[in-house]
Structures are given as structure tokens and as C-alpha cells.
Amino acid sequence: MSSTKERVATVMTGTRIAFYYGFIPTVLILGFMKGADEGTPSLSLLSLLWH
């Protein structure tokens, strides 16, 4: 029984770490794939770093 609890705790910790470090890069990648809306400047890595 305790090994199951340890396994669940390990999976939850891994999930939390993956979400913590993966959320912002995922949002940025999806934004770059979609592209800019009409009337707004195009997205580029340099434009993100400049502002």
C-alpha cells in the first residue's frame, strides 16, 4: 500500500515540475505557430526580447 502512495506522490511531483517548466514555453510555441493578428506587428524572438 505504501509503495502505491509513493508512486502516486512521485507521479504528482513529476507532473507539477513538467507543468511548472513547460507551461510558458508551450504558450509561446503555440503563439508563434498561430502568428500575429491582423494589424499587429509580427512575432519574432527578437521582438519578444526587445520589449
C-alpha atoms as a printed R data frame, in Angstrom:
   type eleno elety resid chain resno      x      y       z
1  ATOM     1    CA   MET     A     1  0.000  0.000   0.000
2  ATOM     2    CA   SER     A     2  2.788  2.443   0.829
3  ATOM     3    CA   SER     A     3  4.526  1.735  -2.484
4  ATOM     4    CA   THR     A     4  1.367  2.830  -4.290
5  ATOM     5    CA   LYS     A     5  1.280  6.064  -2.287
6  ATOM     6    CA   GLU     A     6  4.951  6.677  -3.046
7  ATOM     7    CA   ARG     A     7  4.365  6.024  -6.737
8  ATOM     8    CA   VAL     A     8  1.408  8.433  -6.832
9  ATOM     9    CA   ALA     A     9  3.448 11.066  -4.991
10 ATOM    10    CA   THR     A    10  6.308 10.638  -7.479
11 ATOM    11    CA   VAL     A    11  3.954 10.979 -10.445
12 ATOM    12    CA   MET     A    12  2.342 14.082  -8.923
13 ATOM    13    CA   THR     A    13  5.748 15.650  -8.304
14 ATOM    14    CA   GLY     A    14  6.815 14.917 -11.868
15 ATOM    15    CA   THR     A    15  3.580 16.351 -13.223
16 ATOM    16    CA   ARG     A    16  3.976 19.506 -11.152
17 ATOM    17    CA   ILE     A    17  7.567 20.005 -12.362
18 ATOM    18    CA   ALA     A    18  6.618 19.365 -16.002
19 ATOM    19    CA   PHE     A    19  3.775 21.892 -15.789
20 ATOM    20    CA   TYR     A    20  5.956 24.441 -13.979
21 ATOM    21    CA   TYR     A    21  8.722 24.386 -16.587
22 ATOM    22    CA   GLY     A    22  6.609 23.601 -19.644
23 ATOM    23    CA   PHE     A    23  3.636 25.966 -19.492
24 ATOM    24    CA   ILE     A    24  5.202 29.231 -20.684
25 ATOM    25    CA   PRO     A    25  7.278 27.638 -23.483
26 ATOM    26    CA   THR     A    26  4.155 25.816 -24.690
27 ATOM    27    CA   VAL     A    27  2.159 29.055 -24.765
28 ATOM    28    CA   LEU     A    28  4.965 30.805 -26.667
29 ATOM    29    CA   ILE     A    29  5.268 27.985 -29.207
30 ATOM    30    CA   LEU     A    30  1.511 27.940 -29.806
31 ATOM    31    CA   GLY     A    31  1.536 31.721 -30.223
32 ATOM    32    CA   PHE     A    32  4.347 31.564 -32.779
33 ATOM    33    CA   MET     A    33  2.558 28.795 -34.676
34 ATOM    34    CA   LYS     A    34 -0.676 30.808 -34.856
35 ATOM    35    CA   GLY     A    35  1.034 34.027 -35.891
36 ATOM    36    CA   ALA     A    36  0.119 37.612 -35.179
37 ATOM    37    CA   ASP     A    37 -3.375 39.021 -35.587
38 ATOM    38    CA   GLU     A    38 -4.089 41.470 -38.374
39 ATOM    39    CA   GLY     A    39 -2.901 44.976 -37.594
40 ATOM    40    CA   THR     A    40 -0.322 43.902 -35.018
41 ATOM    41    CA   PRO     A    41  3.418 43.591 -35.532
42 ATOM    42    CA   SER     A    42  4.653 40.141 -36.456
43 ATOM    43    CA   LEU     A    43  6.074 37.957 -33.720
44 ATOM    44    CA   SER     A    44  9.743 37.149 -33.613
45 ATOM    45    CA   LEU     A    45 12.169 36.132 -30.912
46 ATOM    46    CA   LEU     A    46 13.923 39.489 -31.192
47 ATOM    47    CA   SER     A    47 10.658 41.394 -30.756
48 ATOM    48    CA   LEU     A    48  9.986 39.458 -27.550
49 ATOM    49    CA   LEU     A    49 13.454 40.186 -26.185
50 ATOM    50    CA   TRP     A    50 13.375 43.851 -27.208
51 ATOM    51    CA   HIS     A    51 10.345 44.775 -25.066
